Amino acid sequence: MDKSELTGCIAFLQEAERLKNVLRTAHTSEGRRESTAEHSWRLALFAMLLEDELPGLDFARILKMCVIHDLGEALHGDIPAIAQTPGMPDKSAREREDLQTLAAPLPERLRTQLLSLWDEYDNAASPEARIVKGLDKLETMIQHNQGMNPDDFDYAFNLGYGTRHTARHPLLAALREMVDEVTRERAGQRRA
């Protein structure tokens, strides 16, 4: 890379830093709201732990998808699944536009790779993308189960959240059963 391309990479990183300030509806175990960057980090960690259970998949590709899957949220924030309703603007289209804006300083080759990888994830167009989609839903639910949530938190919503993505692989389905069990326990504690 020449100096102008390296400068573009630094400019991209400086814009991507904004993801650290995007807060999600999930709360940490200490009660503060989780950032999207923290979610992406733990999603990558989750995937890394399962590498040996998913032979034949390209784990570099999986980890890259984990890192960039929500990167477009750096510009306009997260729209929680529970708040998404019919008739709302297309979340995916907005995130892709925002990702294009973020990636603008990158050399064309890197920009093209980044957008192609994001499209693959968004469309669940490969076995790797489908695994990341499922793990993304599961990581979110694990955080909801672990977090110190507000009194009105809707655990019941999570029991139907992302089921089509977590049913796509036996490992995801097994993890889903475990996570759902904890979700039901948390929901029951709320009623008690």
N, C-alpha and C positions, 0 to 999 in steps of 0.2 A: 504494500500500500504506500502511496505517496503521502506527502504531508497534508494535502487538501482532503484526501480520503480519511486519514486519521482524524483530522479536525472534524469531519462529518460524523465520525463514530463518537467522538467526545460530545458533540452537540446532541446527538441522539440520546446518549446516556444521560445527559443533563435534563432532557425533556422526560425521559423514562422515569427519572427520579420522582416525578410527580405521583407515580403510582403508590409511593410510600404514604402519601397524604390522603389517599382515597379510602374512606371508611366504609365498611360493610355493615350489615345488620347484625352479624355474629359478634358475640362478646368473648373475650378471653376468660380464662379461669379466674382472673383477678377482677373481671367486670368492665374492663375498658373495651371499646369497640376495636375490632380487628381491622387492619388495613388489607387492601387487596394484595399488596406485595407480600405480606405475611402469609396470606392464603396460598399464593403461588409458590412460595418457598416450601410450605409444608406439603403441598401437592407433589412437588418434585421429590421431597424426602419420602413420601408415601410410595411413589412409583419406584424409587430406588430400592426400597425394602422388598419389593415384589419381583424384582428382575428374574430371580432364579425360578419363579413360579410361572413365568411367561416365556418359555423358550421360543426361539425363532423370531422374536420381535426385535426391531431396531431400537435399542434403549437410548442411544444418543438422540434419536428423533423424538422419542417419548419425553425425555427430559427437556428438550428444546420446546416442545409443545406445552409442557407444564409451565415453563418460564414465561412464555409469550401469550398464553391463551386469553388472558384478561388485560393485556397491555394497553389495548385501546381505551380502557376505562380511565387511563391517566388523564385524559382531557376532559371528559364529561361525567366521570364517576360511574358508580355501579347502580344498576336498577335491580333490586332484589326480586327473586323469582315470585315471591308472594305478592309483589306490587305490579307484576306484569299482567296486563289485561288485554283482551281483544280490542283492536282499534288503536292501540298505542303505536307510536312509531317503531319501526323494525329495529330492535336492539342490535342484532347482528350487523345490519347495514351501517348503523351509526358507529359501532365499534370498529368496523373495517375502515370506514372513512377516517376515523380518528387515528387508527394505526397507520394509514397512508400518510397522514399529516406528520405523525411522530417520526416515521421512517424517511421522510423527505431528505434529511441531511445525509443519509447513508449513501455509499457508493451504490450504483444501480444493481450490481450483482447481489449485494447483501439485502437491499430493499426488496428485490424480486424474491429472494429465498425466504425472507421473513413473511411476506404477504402470502406466498405459496404455502408455507407451513401453517399459517393461520387459517387459510381457506381449507386446507386438508382437515384441520381440527374442527373448524366450524361445521363443515359438511359431514363429519364423521366418515371421511372418505378412505380410510385405511384401518387395518386392525389396530395399529398404534393409536390412531385418533380416537377410535371407539373405546379403547382402554382408558385413555386420558379423560374422555367425556365422563365415563363411569366413575373414575377415581375422583374427578372434580366434584361430582355430586356427593360422593361418600365423604370426602374430606370436609365439605361444608356441613354435612349432617353430624360428623364426629365433633366438629367445633361447636355446633349448637348443643350437642349433648354434654360437652365438657364445659361450656361457657357458663358464666354467671349472668343469666339472661334476665330481662325485665319480667315482672309478674304476668304480663299479658302475652308472653311469647307463645306462639302457636306451634306446639310440637306435633299436633295432628297433621298439619300441612306437610311435614317432612315424611310422613308415612307414604305419601303418594309422590313425593318429589323425585324426579329423575328416574322413575322406575324403568322406563324404556332403555335408558342408558346402562343401568346397573344389571339388567337382565340379559345383556348381550354376551356375557362370558361367565362360565361356571365360577371362577374365582370372584368376580364382581358380585355374583348372586349370593355366594357364601358370605362375603363380607357384608352385603346388604342385610342378610338375615340377622347377623350379629348387631349391626348398627340399629336396625329397626327394633330389636329387643330392648336395647338401652333407651331408645326414643320412647317406647311405650312405658318403660319404667319412669322416665322423667315426666311424661304426661300424667301418669298416675300419681306421682308425688305432688303435682300441681293441684290435683283434685282433692287430695287428702287433707 
